[in-house]
C-alpha cells in the first residue's frame, strides 16, 4: 500500500478514536450533573419532611394553649356553680360549661391528629435521612468512578493526540490538507473503503477502471461521486489447519 495512503487510513482511525473519547468525556459531566440533581432532590425531600414536622409541632403547641385556656375556663365556670341560687341561671351556666367542654373535646381530638402528624413527620425524616445517607454513598462512589474515567480518558487522549501529531508530521502537507478538508466536510469520514465497485462513503458505484486502480492501493484516488479518498482492504485469507 502507498505509504501516504496507509498513514491516512491510520490517521482517520486515530481521529475516530479521539472523537469517541471526547464524546465519552462530554457525557460524564452530564451524568455527574444528574447525580447532583439526585442529591438536591434528597435534600429537598428531607427539608420538606422537617418543615412538615415543624408545622405540626407549632400547630400542636397552639392547640395545647387553646386546650389549657379552655380547661381553665371550665374550671372557673364550675367554681361559680356553688354561688348561683337561681335555677334558671344555674341551668344556663351548666349549658355554658357543656359547650366549653365540647369545644375542649374537639381541641383534644385536634391534638391527637397533630400528634399522629408529628409521628408521621418524624418517621418521614428518619426515612429521608436514611435514604439520603444510602444514596449519598452511592453518589460519591459514582462521582469517584466518573472522575477516574475522566482521568483515564484524558490520559488516553494525551497519548492518542501525540500519536496523531507524529503521524501528521510524516504526511505530506498537501495530502494532509486534502484529508483535513474532507474530514470537516464529510462528517468525519475522509477515507472510504471501496467494496464491490462501490464507495462505502456515499454508496455510489465506482467506474470499473477506477476500482481496479483503487484495489492496487498504490496512490491516492478519490471517489468521483463524493470526493472521499478511496482505499481497498484486502480480505484476510483463512488459516489452513
N, C-alpha and C positions, 0 to 999 in steps of 0.2 A: 504494500500500500504506500502511496505517496506520503512522505513524512509530514508535510504540511497538513494534508487531509487527515492523517492519523491523529495529529495533535489537535486539530479542530474537533474531531469526534470526542477526544478525551476532554477537551475544554468544555464542550457542551455538557458532558456528564458532570464535570465539576460545577458548572454553573447551575445545573439542575439540582445538585446536592445542596448548594448554597441556598437556592430558593426554598427547598424543603426545610432546611434548618431555620431559616428566617421565619417561615410560616409557623413552624413549631414554637419558636421563641415568641412570636406575636400572640399565639393562643394562650400561652402560660399566664401572662398578666391578666387576661380575661378570666381565666379560671381562678386566679388569686382574688380578683375583684368579686367573683361570685362567693368566695369564702368570706370576704369582708361583709357582704350583704347578709350572709347567713349569721355571722357574728352579730351584726346590727339588729337583725330580727330577733335573735335570742335576747339581746339586751332590752329591746322594746317590749317583748313578752314579759320579761322579769319586771320591768318598770310598771307595766300595766297591772300586773298582779300586786305589786307593792302599793300602787295608787288605790286599787280596789280595797286592800286591807286598811289603808289609812282612812278612806271614806267610810267604811263600815265601822271602824273604831270611833271616828268622830260622831257618826250618827248615833252609835250606842251611848256615847258619853252624854250627848244631848238628851236622849230619851231617858237615860238614868236620872238626869237632873229633873226632867219632866215628872218622872215617877216619884222621885223624892218630894218634889213640891206637891204632887197630888196626894201622897200619903199624909204629909203634914196638914194639908187642907182637910182631909177626912178626920184626922185626929182632933183638930181644932173644932170641927163641927160636932163630933161626938162628945167633946168636952162640954158643949153648950146644952146637950140634951137634958142634963140634970138641972139646968137653970130655967128651963121653959115650963110654965104651968098650964098654958093654953094648949088644948089638944090639937086644935087646927094648926097652930104654929109648930107643934111637935111633929105632926104628920108631914108638914111641909119641909121641916128640917131633915126628917128621915128620907124623904124623897130626894132632897139635895145630896144627902150622904150617898144614897144609892147611885145617883147619877155620877158622882165623882169616883165611886168605887168601880163603876162600869168603865169609866174613862181610864182609870188606873189599870184595869184588866186589859184594855186594848193596848195600853203602853207596854205592859208586861209581854203581851204577845209580840209586839214590835221588837222588843228587846231580844226575845227568843229567836226571832227571824234574823236579827242582826248578828246574834251570836253564831248562828249557823253560817251566815255570810263570812264572818271573821274566820271561822274554822275552815271554810272552803277556800278563802283567800290565802290563809296561812299554808294550807296544803298545796295551793297553786304555786305559791312562792317556793316552797320546798321542791316541788316537781320542776319548776322552771330553772331553779338554781342547779339541780342535779343534771337536767338536760343540757344546760349551758356549760357545765363543767365537762360533761362527757363529750359534747360536740367541740368544745374548745381544744380538748386533747387531740381530737381528730383533725380539727382545722390547723393546729400547729404542726401536726405531722405532715399534712398535705402541703402546707406552706414550705416546710423544710424540704420536702421532696421536690416541690416546684422550683425552689431556689437552687437545689442541687442539679436539677435538669437544666436550668438556665446556665449554670456554670459549666456543665458538661457540653451544652450546645456551643457556648462561647469558645470553649477550648477546641472543639472540633472545627468551628468556623475559622478560628485563627490558623489552624493547620491547612484547611482547605483553601482559604484565601491566599495563603503563602504559596501553595502548590499552583494556584491559578496565576499568580504573578510570575512565577518561574516558567509556567507554560507559555504565557503571553510573550515573555522575553525571547522565547525560541521561535515564535511565529512571525513571519514577515509582516511588517506594518500594514501593507496594503491588504494582505489576506485577513488580518485581524479586523481592519476597518470594515471590510465586506461582511465578515462574521458578525461584528457588533451591530451593524445596521440591520441585519436580518433578525438578530435576537430581539431587537427593540420593536421591529415592525411585524414580526411573525409570531408573536405570543410566546417568545422564549424558545422557539424551535428554529434554529438556523440550519441545522444539518438533518436531512431526512434520508431514511433508508429507501433504496429502490428495491421494490419487491414485485415480481411478476409483471415487469414492464410498467409499473405504476409508482408514483411518488407517494410515500407514506405520510407526507405532509399535507398534500392537497387532494390525494386520492385520484389524481388525473393520470391519464396514460402518458407514457414517455415514448417518444419515437424510437423504433427498433434500433437504429444505429447509435442513438444517444445511450440507450440502455446497454448496448454492447460495450461502449466505451466506459460507462459508469462501472460495469462489472469488473473492469480491469483495475479500478482504484488507483490509476496512475497519475491522475491530475484532478484539479478542482473543476467540476462540471455542475452547472446549475440546472434546476428544473425549468423547462421552457414555459411552464404554466405559472408556478408560484415564485420562482426565483430562488428557492432554497438550494443549498449546496447538497448534492447527492452523494451517497456512498453505498457500497454494496457489502452486505455482511454475508460472508461465505458460510454455508451450512457446515456444521461440525460432523464429520463422519463418525458413525457409531463404532465403538471399540469392538474388535472381533475377539471373542473369547478364545 
